[in-house]
């Protein structure tokens, strides 16, 4: 029996651009993994490292189409950038990934679910300041879902209700 492998998301053959769709403040963003490739550049007798990021053509076509621009047009992009972790490179929609997700640490499972990486459906992010989450007893540095926020609000409401009503 051959061992199963899970292809990185970029090689999964999933036809759509990006890994997930995220609504933030009414704008649709695409979550995807891009690689910053280093190259040496010489200028004025000195060597520097320059990093380039190539946007895959299917993602670029979708971005141009959403912006109403023609191919070949320069397109400014807004990016939220962070280094990819191992679980960002897995196609979570494939059946082979089910066992990996079961064995993954809770933080990983929560982030995969919160980002919509399993079902590929759009996710809506609700903006909140760290101090607002802390007042609810939540850790803003951990992946949170709406269920977490609802439970925290319910706990807060239950604590503020008077035990007897007259």
FIKOLZA-1660 file (N, C-alpha, C; in steps of 0.1 Angstrom, whole numbers, plus 5000, padded with zeros to 4 digits):
% residues 166
   i   px   py   pz ch aa at
   1 5008 4988 5000  A  X  N
   1 5000 5000 5000  A  X CA
   1 5009 5012 5000  A  X  C
   2 5006 5022 4991  A  X  N
   2 5014 5034 4990  A  X CA
   2 5010 5044 5001  A  X  C
   3 5020 5051 5007  A  X  N
   3 5016 5061 5017  A  X CA
   3 5009 5072 5010  A  X  C
   4 4999 5078 5017  A  X  N
   4 4992 5089 5012  A  X CA
   4 5000 5102 5014  A  X  C
   5 4999 5111 5004  A  X  N
   5 5005 5124 5006  A  X CA
   5 4995 5134 5004  A  X  C
   6 4997 5145 5011  A  X  N
   6 4988 5157 5009  A  X CA
   6 4995 5167 5001  A  X  C
   7 4990 5171 4990  A  X  N
   7 4997 5181 4981  A  X CA
   7 4996 5195 4988  A  X  C
   8 5006 5203 4987  A  X  N
   8 5005 5217 4991  A  X CA
   8 4993 5223 4983  A  X  C
   9 4987 5233 4990  A  X  N
   9 4975 5239 4984  A  X CA
   9 4978 5245 4970  A  X  C
  10 4990 5250 4967  A  X  N
  10 4993 5255 4954  A  X CA
  10 4994 5245 4943  A  X  C
  11 4996 5232 4947  A  X  N
  11 4997 5221 4937  A  X CA
  11 4985 5212 4937  A  X  C
  12 4974 5216 4944  A  X  N
  12 4963 5207 4946  A  X CA
  12 4954 5205 4934  A  X  C
  13 4955 5214 4924  A  X  N
  13 4947 5213 4913  A  X CA
  13 4933 5220 4915  A  X  C
  14 4931 5225 4927  A  X  N
  14 4919 5232 4930  A  X CA
  14 4918 5244 4920  A  X  C
  15 4908 5245 4912  A  X  N
  15 4908 5254 4900  A  X CA
  15 4907 5269 4904  A  X  C
  16 4903 5272 4916  A  X  N
  16 4901 5286 4919  A  X CA
  16 4913 5293 4924  A  X  C
  17 4913 5306 4923  A  X  N
  17 4925 5313 4928  A  X CA
  17 4924 5315 4943  A  X  C
  18 4935 5313 4950  A  X  N
  18 4935 5315 4964  A  X CA
  18 4930 5303 4972  A  X  C
  19 4933 5303 4985  A  X  N
  19 4929 5292 4994  A  X CA
  19 4915 5294 5000  A  X  C
  20 4912 5307 5003  A  X  N
  20 4900 5310 5010  A  X CA
  20 4896 5324 5006  A  X  C
  21 4883 5327 5009  A  X  N
  21 4878 5341 5006  A  X CA
  21 4874 5347 5020  A  X  C
  22 4878 5359 5022  A  X  N
  22 4876 5365 5035  A  X CA
  22 4870 5379 5033  A  X  C
  23 4859 5382 5039  A  X  N
  23 4852 5395 5039  A  X CA
  23 4858 5403 5051  A  X  C
  24 4864 5414 5049  A  X  N
  24 4868 5423 5060  A  X CA
  24 4863 5437 5057  A  X  C
  25 4855 5442 5066  A  X  N
  25 4849 5455 5064  A  X CA
  25 4843 5457 5050  A  X  C
  26 4836 5447 5045  A  X  N
  26 4828 5449 5033  A  X CA
  26 4837 5447 5020  A  X  C
  27 4849 5444 5022  A  X  N
  27 4858 5441 5010  A  X CA
  27 4862 5426 5010  A  X  C
  28 4862 5420 4998  A  X  N
  28 4865 5406 4997  A  X CA
  28 4880 5405 4994  A  X  C
  29 4887 5397 5003  A  X  N
  29 4901 5394 5002  A  X CA
  29 4903 5380 4999  A  X  C
  30 4914 5376 4992  A  X  N
  30 4917 5362 4990  A  X CA
  30 4929 5358 4998  A  X  C
  31 4928 5347 5006  A  X  N
  31 4939 5342 5013  A  X CA
  31 4946 5332 5004  A  X  C
  32 4959 5334 5002  A  X  N
  32 4967 5325 4993  A  X CA
  32 4981 5325 4999  A  X  C
  33 4989 5315 4994  A  X  N
  33 5003 5314 4998  A  X CA
  33 5011 5318 4985  A  X  C
  34 5020 5328 4987  A  X  N
  34 5029 5332 4977  A  X CA
  34 5043 5331 4982  A  X  C
  35 5052 5329 4973  A  X  N
  35 5066 5327 4977  A  X CA
  35 5074 5340 4974  A  X  C
  36 5082 5345 4984  A  X  N
  36 5091 5356 4981  A  X CA
  36 5105 5350 4978  A  X  C
  37 5109 5351 4965  A  X  N
  37 5122 5345 4961  A  X CA
  37 5133 5356 4961  A  X  C
  38 5144 5352 4967  A  X  N
  38 5155 5361 4968  A  X CA
  38 5163 5361 4955  A  X  C
  39 5169 5373 4952  A  X  N
  39 5179 5374 4941  A  X CA
  39 5189 5385 4944  A  X  C
  40 5201 5382 4940  A  X  N
  40 5212 5392 4942  A  X CA
  40 5211 5403 4932  A  X  C
  41 5212 5416 4937  A  X  N
  41 5212 5427 4928  A  X CA
  41 5224 5435 4931  A  X  C
  42 5231 5440 4921  A  X  N
  42 5243 5449 4922  A  X CA
  42 5239 5463 4918  A  X  C
  43 5243 5472 4927  A  X  N
  43 5240 5486 4924  A  X CA
  43 5251 5494 4930  A  X  C
  44 5257 5503 4922  A  X  N
  44 5268 5512 4927  A  X CA
  44 5279 5504 4934  A  X  C
  45 5283 5493 4928  A  X  N
  45 5294 5485 4933  A  X CA
  45 5291 5477 4946  A  X  C
  46 5278 5477 4950  A  X  N
  46 5275 5469 4962  A  X CA
  46 5264 5459 4958  A  X  C
  47 5264 5448 4966  A  X  N
  47 5254 5437 4964  A  X CA
  47 5243 5438 4974  A  X  C
  48 5231 5436 4970  A  X  N
  48 5219 5436 4978  A  X CA
  48 5211 5424 4975  A  X  C
  49 5202 5420 4985  A  X  N
  49 5192 5410 4983  A  X CA
  49 5179 5417 4980  A  X  C
  50 5173 5413 4969  A  X  N
  50 5159 5418 4966  A  X CA
  50 5150 5406 4965  A  X  C
  51 5138 5408 4970  A  X  N
  51 5128 5397 4970  A  X CA
  51 5117 5400 4961  A  X  C
  52 5113 5390 4953  A  X  N
  52 5102 5393 4944  A  X CA
  52 5091 5382 4947  A  X  C
  53 5079 5387 4945  A  X  N
  53 5067 5378 4947  A  X CA
  53 5060 5378 4934  A  X  C
  54 5058 5366 4929  A  X  N
  54 5050 5364 4916  A  X CA
  54 5036 5360 4920  A  X  C
  55 5027 5366 4914  A  X  N
  55 5012 5363 4916  A  X CA
  55 5009 5353 4905  A  X  C
  56 5003 5341 4909  A  X  N
  56 4999 5332 4898  A  X CA
  56 4989 5338 4889  A  X  C
  57 4989 5333 4876  A  X  N
  57 4981 5339 4866  A  X CA
  57 4966 5338 4869  A  X  C
  58 4962 5327 4874  A  X  N
  58 4947 5326 4877  A  X CA
  58 4943 5336 4888  A  X  C
  59 4951 5338 4898  A  X  N
  59 4949 5348 4908  A  X CA
  59 4949 5363 4902  A  X  C
  60 4959 5365 4894  A  X  N
  60 4960 5378 4887  A  X CA
  60 4948 5381 4878  A  X  C
  61 4944 5371 4871  A  X  N
  61 4932 5373 4862  A  X CA
  61 4920 5377 4870  A  X  C
  62 4918 5370 4881  A  X  N
  62 4906 5373 4890  A  X CA
  62 4907 5387 4896  A  X  C
  63 4919 5391 4900  A  X  N
  63 4921 5404 4906  A  X CA
  63 4918 5415 4896  A  X  C
  64 4924 5413 4884  A  X  N
  64 4922 5423 4873  A  X CA
  64 4907 5424 4869  A  X  C
  65 4900 5412 4869  A  X  N
  65 4886 5412 4865  A  X CA
  65 4878 5420 4876  A  X  C
  66 4881 5417 4889  A  X  N
  66 4874 5424 4900  A  X CA
  66 4876 5439 4900  A  X  C
  67 4888 5443 4895  A  X  N
  67 4892 5457 4895  A  X CA
  67 4887 5464 4882  A  X  C
  68 4882 5455 4872  A  X  N
  68 4877 5461 4860  A  X CA
  68 4888 5466 4851  A  X  C
  69 4900 5459 4852  A  X  N
  69 4912 5463 4844  A  X CA
  69 4915 5452 4834  A  X  C
  70 4922 5456 4823  A  X  N
  70 4926 5447 4813  A  X CA
  70 4940 5441 4816  A  X  C
  71 4942 5429 4811  A  X  N
  71 4955 5422 4814  A  X CA
  71 4967 5431 4809  A  X  C
  72 4977 5431 4816  A  X  N
  72 4989 5440 4813  A  X CA
  72 4989 5453 4820  A  X  C
  73 4977 5456 4827  A  X  N
  73 4976 5469 4834  A  X CA
  73 4983 5467 4848  A  X  C
  74 4991 5477 4852  A  X  N
  74 4996 5476 4866  A  X CA
  74 4985 5476 4876  A  X  C
  75 4985 5468 4886  A  X  N
  75 4974 5467 4896  A  X CA
  75 4980 5468 4910  A  X  C
  76 4977 5479 4917  A  X  N
  76 4981 5480 4931  A  X CA
  76 4973 5470 4939  A  X  C
  77 4980 5463 4948  A  X  N
  77 4974 5453 4957  A  X CA
  77 4975 5457 4971  A  X  C
  78 4965 5454 4979  A  X  N
  78 4965 5455 4993  A  X CA
  78 4968 5441 4999  A  X  C
  79 4978 5440 5007  A  X  N
  79 4982 5427 5013  A  X CA
  79 4983 5427 5028  A  X  C
  80 4978 5417 5034  A  X  N
  80 4981 5414 5048  A  X CA
  80 4991 5402 5047  A  X  C
  81 5003 5404 5052  A  X  N
  81 5014 5395 5050  A  X CA
  81 5019 5389 5063  A  X  C
  82 5021 5376 5063  A  X  N
  82 5026 5368 5074  A  X CA
  82 5033 5356 5068  A  X  C
  83 5044 5351 5075  A  X  N
  83 5050 5339 5070  A  X CA
  83 5040 5327 5071  A  X  C
  84 5040 5319 5061  A  X  N
  84 5032 5307 5061  A  X CA
  84 5037 5297 5071  A  X  C
  85 5027 5290 5077  A  X  N
  85 5031 5279 5086  A  X CA
  85 5027 5266 5079  A  X  C
  86 5032 5255 5084  A  X  N
  86 5030 5242 5077  A  X CA
  86 5016 5240 5073  A  X  C
  87 5006 5243 5081  A  X  N
  87 4992 5240 5078  A  X CA
  87 4986 5249 5068  A  X  C
  88 4992 5260 5065  A  X  N
  88 4987 5269 5054  A  X CA
  88 4991 5262 5040  A  X  C
  89 5000 5253 5040  A  X  N
  89 5004 5247 5027  A  X CA
  89 4997 5234 5023  A  X  C
  90 4987 5230 5031  A  X  N
  90 4979 5218 5029  A  X CA
  90 4966 5221 5023  A  X  C
  91 4962 5213 5013  A  X  N
  91 4948 5214 5008  A  X CA
  91 4939 5207 5017  A  X  C
  92 4932 5215 5026  A  X  N
  92 4924 5209 5036  A  X CA
  92 4910 5204 5031  A  X  C
  93 4908 5206 5018  A  X  N
  93 4895 5201 5012  A  X CA
  93 4897 5187 5007  A  X  C
  94 4909 5182 5006  A  X  N
  94 4912 5169 5001  A  X CA
  94 4908 5158 5012  A  X  C
  95 4903 5147 5009  A  X  N
  95 4900 5136 5019  A  X CA
  95 4912 5132 5027  A  X  C
  96 4924 5132 5021  A  X  N
  96 4936 5128 5028  A  X CA
  96 4939 5137 5040  A  X  C
  97 4934 5149 5040  A  X  N
  97 4938 5158 5051  A  X CA
  97 4930 5156 5063  A  X  C
  98 4919 5148 5063  A  X  N
  98 4911 5146 5074  A  X CA
  98 4919 5140 5087  A  X  C
  99 4927 5130 5084  A  X  N
  99 4935 5125 5095  A  X CA
  99 4945 5135 5101  A  X  C
 100 4951 5143 5092  A  X  N
 100 4960 5153 5097  A  X CA
 100 4954 5163 5106  A  X  C
 101 4942 5167 5102  A  X  N
 101 4934 5177 5110  A  X CA
 101 4931 5171 5124  A  X  C
 102 4927 5158 5124  A  X  N
 102 4923 5152 5137  A  X CA
 102 4935 5152 5146  A  X  C
 103 4947 5149 5141  A  X  N
 103 4959 5148 5149  A  X CA
 103 4966 5162 5152  A  X  C
 104 4961 5172 5145  A  X  N
 104 4968 5185 5146  A  X CA
 104 4964 5192 5160  A  X  C
 105 4973 5200 5165  A  X  N
 105 4970 5207 5177  A  X CA
 105 4957 5215 5176  A  X  C
 106 4951 5218 5187  A  X  N
 106 4938 5225 5188  A  X CA
 106 4939 5239 5181  A  X  C
 107 4951 5246 5183  A  X  N
 107 4952 5259 5177  A  X CA
 107 4952 5258 5162  A  X  C
 108 4958 5248 5156  A  X  N
 108 4958 5246 5142  A  X CA
 108 4944 5243 5137  A  X  C
 109 4937 5234 5143  A  X  N
 109 4923 5231 5139  A  X CA
 109 4915 5243 5139  A  X  C
 110 4916 5251 5150  A  X  N
 110 4908 5263 5151  A  X CA
 110 4911 5273 5140  A  X  C
 111 4924 5275 5137  A  X  N
 111 4927 5284 5126  A  X CA
 111 4923 5280 5112  A  X  C
 112 4924 5267 5110  A  X  N
 112 4919 5261 5097  A  X CA
 112 4904 5263 5096  A  X  C
 113 4897 5261 5106  A  X  N
 113 4882 5264 5106  A  X CA
 113 4879 5279 5105  A  X  C
 114 4886 5287 5113  A  X  N
 114 4883 5301 5113  A  X CA
 114 4886 5308 5099  A  X  C
 115 4896 5303 5092  A  X  N
 115 4900 5309 5079  A  X CA
 115 4892 5303 5068  A  X  C
 116 4884 5293 5070  A  X  N
 116 4875 5287 5060  A  X CA
 116 4883 5278 5050  A  X  C
 117 4895 5273 5055  A  X  N
 117 4903 5265 5046  A  X CA
 117 4897 5251 5043  A  X  C
 118 4889 5246 5052  A  X  N
 118 4883 5233 5049  A  X CA
 118 4872 5233 5039  A  X  C
 119 4863 5242 5039  A  X  N
 119 4852 5242 5030  A  X CA
 119 4854 5252 5018  A  X  C
 120 4863 5261 5020  A  X  N
 120 4866 5271 5009  A  X CA
 120 4855 5282 5008  A  X  C
 121 4846 5281 5016  A  X  N
 121 4835 5291 5016  A  X CA
 121 4840 5304 5022  A  X  C
 122 4834 5315 5018  A  X  N
 122 4838 5328 5023  A  X CA
 122 4836 5329 5038  A  X  C
 123 4845 5337 5045  A  X  N
 123 4845 5339 5059  A  X CA
 123 4844 5354 5061  A  X  C
 124 4837 5358 5071  A  X  N
 124 4835 5372 5075  A  X CA
 124 4843 5375 5087  A  X  C
 125 4853 5384 5087  A  X  N
 125 4860 5388 5099  A  X CA
 125 4853 5400 5105  A  X  C
 126 4851 5399 5118  A  X  N
 126 4845 5410 5125  A  X CA
 126 4856 5417 5133  A  X  C
 127 4858 5430 5129  A  X  N
 127 4869 5437 5136  A  X CA
 127 4866 5440 5150  A  X  C
 128 4876 5438 5158  A  X  N
 128 4876 5441 5173  A  X CA
 128 4890 5445 5177  A  X  C
 129 4890 5454 5186  A  X  N
 129 4903 5458 5192  A  X CA
 129 4907 5448 5202  A  X  C
 130 4920 5445 5204  A  X  N
 130 4925 5436 5214  A  X CA
 130 4919 5438 5228  A  X  C
 131 4918 5451 5232  A  X  N
 131 4913 5453 5246  A  X CA
 131 4898 5450 5247  A  X  C
 132 4890 5450 5236  A  X  N
 132 4876 5446 5236  A  X CA
 132 4875 5431 5238  A  X  C
 133 4884 5424 5232  A  X  N
 133 4883 5409 5234  A  X CA
 133 4888 5405 5248  A  X  C
 134 4898 5412 5253  A  X  N
 134 4903 5410 5266  A  X CA
 134 4893 5412 5277  A  X  C
 135 4885 5423 5275  A  X  N
 135 4874 5425 5284  A  X CA
 135 4864 5414 5284  A  X  C
 136 4863 5407 5274  A  X  N
 136 4854 5395 5273  A  X CA
 136 4860 5382 5278  A  X  C
 137 4873 5384 5282  A  X  N
 137 4881 5372 5287  A  X CA
 137 4887 5364 5276  A  X  C
 138 4888 5369 5264  A  X  N
 138 4893 5362 5253  A  X CA
 138 4908 5366 5250  A  X  C
 139 4916 5358 5244  A  X  N
 139 4929 5361 5241  A  X CA
 139 4930 5365 5226  A  X  C
 140 4933 5378 5223  A  X  N
 140 4933 5382 5209  A  X CA
 140 4944 5376 5201  A  X  C
 141 4953 5370 5207  A  X  N
 141 4964 5364 5199  A  X CA
 141 4961 5349 5195  A  X  C
 142 4950 5344 5199  A  X  N
 142 4946 5330 5195  A  X CA
 142 4935 5331 5185  A  X  C
 143 4934 5321 5176  A  X  N
 143 4923 5320 5167  A  X CA
 143 4909 5320 5174  A  X  C
 144 4901 5329 5170  A  X  N
 144 4887 5330 5176  A  X CA
 144 4877 5328 5165  A  X  C
 145 4866 5321 5169  A  X  N
 145 4854 5320 5160  A  X CA
 145 4843 5328 5166  A  X  C
 146 4832 5329 5159  A  X  N
 146 4820 5336 5164  A  X CA
 146 4815 5329 5176  A  X  C
 147 4815 5316 5176  A  X  N
 147 4811 5308 5187  A  X CA
 147 4818 5312 5200  A  X  C
 148 4831 5314 5199  A  X  N
 148 4839 5318 5211  A  X CA
 148 4834 5332 5216  A  X  C
 149 4832 5341 5207  A  X  N
 149 4827 5355 5211  A  X CA
 149 4813 5354 5217  A  X  C
 150 4804 5346 5211  A  X  N
 150 4791 5345 5216  A  X CA
 150 4791 5339 5230  A  X  C
 151 4799 5329 5232  A  X  N
 151 4800 5323 5246  A  X CA
 151 4805 5333 5256  A  X  C
 152 4815 5340 5252  A  X  N
 152 4821 5350 5261  A  X CA
 152 4811 5361 5264  A  X  C
 153 4803 5366 5255  A  X  N
 153 4793 5376 5257  A  X CA
 153 4782 5370 5266  A  X  C
 154 4778 5357 5264  A  X  N
 154 4768 5351 5272  A  X CA
 154 4773 5350 5287  A  X  C
 155 4786 5346 5289  A  X  N
 155 4791 5345 5302  A  X CA
 155 4791 5359 5309  A  X  C
 156 4795 5369 5301  A  X  N
 156 4795 5383 5306  A  X CA
 156 4781 5387 5310  A  X  C
 157 4771 5385 5302  A  X  N
 157 4757 5388 5305  A  X CA
 157 4752 5381 5317  A  X  C
 158 4755 5368 5318  A  X  N
 158 4751 5360 5330  A  X CA
 158 4757 5365 5343  A  X  C
 159 4770 5370 5342  A  X  N
 159 4776 5375 5354  A  X CA
 159 4771 5389 5358  A  X  C
 160 4765 5396 5349  A  X  N
 160 4760 5410 5352  A  X CA
 160 4745 5409 5357  A  X  C
 161 4738 5398 5354  A  X  N
 161 4724 5397 5358  A  X CA
 161 4723 5395 5373  A  X  C
 162 4713 5401 5379  A  X  N
 162 4711 5400 5393  A  X CA
 162 4705 5386 5396  A  X  C
 163 4709 5379 5407  A  X  N
 163 4704 5366 5409  A  X CA
 163 4690 5365 5413  A  X  C
 164 4685 5376 5419  A  X  N
 164 4670 5376 5423  A  X CA
 164 4664 5389 5416  A  X  C
 165 4652 5387 5413  A  X  N
 165 4644 5398 5407  A  X CA
 165 4632 5401 5417  A  X  C
 166 4630 5413 5420  A  X  N
 166 4620 5416 5430  A  X CA
 166 4608 5422 5424  A  X  C
% end
